[in-house]
Amino acid sequence: MLNGPSEGLYREWLANAARNDVPPEVIVDIARSQHITPQSFDVLKGLERVTDDNGTAGPGDDKTYFLLPKGVSPEDAKKAALMTYILNAGTGYGSSDPKINNPSGHDQNDFAETPYTANEVQRIIDRQDANGWSYAAAEHFTGRLTTTPNGMLMGLGGTLIEDPLSQQGGSTYGDVFLVNIDNPTDPAEQLRTMINSGRMWYDGENGPFRGALDIDRILHHEERHSQQWAQLGFKSFVEQYGQKMMEEQVTGSRNPFETNAGASDGGYHE
């Protein structure tokens, strides 16, 4: 399984795991349970790599994203998202500095980082299966999409129908996080800029601007929303989230879906 030569992205996976102090037995467990070979990473070959270097010169804490081509098949989008999670061997959430990256929020991340394990890989696969409809929709998305270290997709732009789906800083539908920057001139370039900066970007009167919130934190928040979609299903999530959103507008109490996802991680202020 792990004997013989490693090549390309497979070798990079092992190096990332070592840098992130992932125990060797965890890598063996993931490789065996998911039948990971060098060929498992073929779905990422030829895709444009976009890197969040966390503001450091060295590659030790870099996180890798991949820009997907327009019209990508649901199967390839789903596999690419999973293999991006596996390749990174960690999401970077636990190493973000909340006091610097989200000065308006709490001093600590809302959650401890979930360990990188074979069980976590399987959880993401199960979540992807439950939210499979969102990968089918991604095939017809007219903006641009990237994979993320969290094993989901992040998108920007789109038609007059797609673009309004992103609200506030952004909105997650199934496994797709849509960033709320209206009518970007070049969605792919804006995604590159945002990822390279390591920060969340927002829509402003004079165009997109860089915020303070660490992108690792917002993605953790949105991945928890993906879990909510998977647990409830499309119909129940839409109904229940909409009901709680109306209650929030009437009572002023925070939507429990946002609290569950980590309000501070999502950029919500007290």
N, C-alpha and C positions, 0 to 999 in steps of 0.2 A: 504493500500500500504506500508506505513512505520510503521504500527502498528504491535505489536507482537514481538516475539524474533528475534534478528539478530544472524547469526551464521557464523563462519569461515570468508571467504573472504568478505562476505557482511558486516559484522561488521568492518572489516579492511577498507573497502571502506568508511564507515561513519566516521571512525577515521581519515583517510587520509584527507577527506574533511574538517573536523573540524580543523586539524592542518594547512591546507592550506588556512584557512579563507574563504572557500566557503560558501556563504549564505545558510541557511537551505532550503529556497524556491527554490534555484537552484537544490538541491538534489531531492526535491519533484518533480520538473519539469522533471528532467531526468528520475526519477523512473517511473513517470506516462507516459511520452511520449514514453519510450522504454520498458515499462513493466518489469522493473528490480525487480527481487526477489532474494532470496538467491540461488535459483537453476540456475539463469542466470550465476553464476560464476562456475558452474560445469565443464565447458570446461577447466578450469585452474587446476582442481583438479588432482593430480598425476603428474603434470609437475614440473620439477626442477626449483626452484626459484633462480634467480641470482640478486644480489643487488648492485646498485651504491650508496654508502653511502655518496658521496660528500665530503669525507675526514673528516667527523665528527663522534664523538663517539655516539651521540644520533640518534634515528630513525626518528626524526622530518622531515628531508629533504631527507630521503632515497627514491630511485626510484627503482621500481621492474620490472624485465624482467622475461620471462619464456622461458626455452629451450624446443623447440618442438622436438618430436620424428621424426626419419626419416620416410618418407612415410605418414606424416600427411595428412589428407584429406583437400581439398581446403576449405570446409565448416568449419572444426574445426580450421584451420589456420586463417581464416578470423574472426571467432567469438573470438578466443583467442586474436588476435591483438586488436580488439575493446574492449574486456573486460579488457585488460591490461591498455588501455587508461582510461577507466572508473574507474578502481580500483585505479590508482595513483592519480586521481583527480587533475592533473596538470603535466606538462611536465618537470618542473625544469629549463626551458630555461631562464625565467626572473630572476632567482636567481644565475645564473652563474656569475663568476667574470672575465670579458674579459681581464682586464689588467694583471691578473695573468695567466689565462688559455690560452690566445692567444696573447703573447707579441708582435708577429710580425704583428698582425692585428690592427683594429681600437680599440679605447678605449671603445667603446660601442657595444653592440649587434646591429645587423643590423635592428632589428624590436622590437617593444614592444611585450610583451607576449600576446597571444590571450587568453581572459578569458575563463575559464572552464564553459560552459553553455550547455543547451540542444540543442541549435542551433549548437554549435561546435560538439557535439556528432553526430548530424544528418549529418553535413558536412562530417565528417569522414566516416560515413556509405555510403553516396553518392559517395565519392571518392573511397571507396573499391569496390562498385558495378561497377563503371566505369573502374577500374583496375582489374576486376575479373580474367582476363587471367593470371595475375601474381601469383595469388593464385593457379591456376591450375598447373602452372609451378613449384611452390614450392613443390607440392606433389612428383615430380620426382627429386628434387634437391638432389645431392649425398653428399653435404657438410652438414653443420648444420645451423639451423635457430633459432633465438630467436624472441619473440615478444618484442615490445618496448613501452615506455610510450607515444609515439606519435601515437600509433594505426597503426603501419606498422611493417614490418618484417626486420630483419637484418641477413645477412648470411655470411658465410665464408667457403672457401674450395670448393670442387667439382671436377668434371672430367676435363680432358684436354680441353673439349669444354666449360664447365661452368666457370672455373677459369679465363680465359682471359677476360670474360665479365666485370670484375672489373678493372677499369682504374684509374690512379692517386691514390688518397687516397681511392677511392671507387666510385661506380656508382650505381644509382638507376634505376630500371626497374619496372615501374608500382608502386606497393606497396612494393617492395623488394629492400633494400639497401645491395649491395654486397661489403664487405670490401676487399680492395686490398692487401691481404697478400697471396703470392703465395705458394702453396703446404705446408700448415701448417701440422705439424706432427699430431696434434690432434685439429681439428677445434673447437670442443666443449670447450676444455680447453682454447684455445686462446680467444674464445668469453667470457668465464668466467673471464679470466685475464683482458681483455679490459674493460668489464663492471665494475668489482670490482674496477679498477683503476680510473674510472670516466673520462678517457681521451681517445682520439683517438690513435690508434696504426697504424704503417706503416711498410712496407716491407723494409728491409735494407740488405746490403751486408752480415752482420753477423747474419741475422735473424730478426724477428719482434722486433720493438722498440717502446717505449711509447713516444708519442708526447706531446705537450703542450695544444692542443686544447681540450676544454671541450666537452665531448660526447653529452651533452645536446644541444650544439650549432650545431654540425655537424648533429645531427638528425633533428633539426629544418630546417636546410638547405636542407636535403634530403627529408623531408616531403613536402617542397615547390616544389621540383622536382616531387614528386608524384602527387601534384595538377596539375602541368603542363601536365603530362601524362594523367590525367583524363580529363582535359579541351580539349586537342587536339586530344586524341585518339592515338592508337599505330602508325599508318601509318604517320599521320601528325607530330607527335612529332619526330619520327626518321628522317623524311625528313628535318624538320625545324631546329632541333638541329644540324644535320650533316652539313647543309648549314652554320649556324652561326659559327660552329667550324672551317670550312674551311676559312671563312672570318677572323676569329680571327688569324689564322696562317698567312694569307697574310698581314693583316693590323696592327696586334698587338693590336687591340681594343678588350676589353673583351667581351666574349660571353654574350649577353643579358639574356640568360636563367640562367646563373650563377649570374649575377647581380640581377635578379629578385628573385633568391633563397637566396640571401644574401652572397656576395662574401667573406666577412671577416668571417662570420659564417662557411663558407665552407673551410676556411684555405687558401684562395687566398690572396697573398700579393700584395701590390701596386708596 
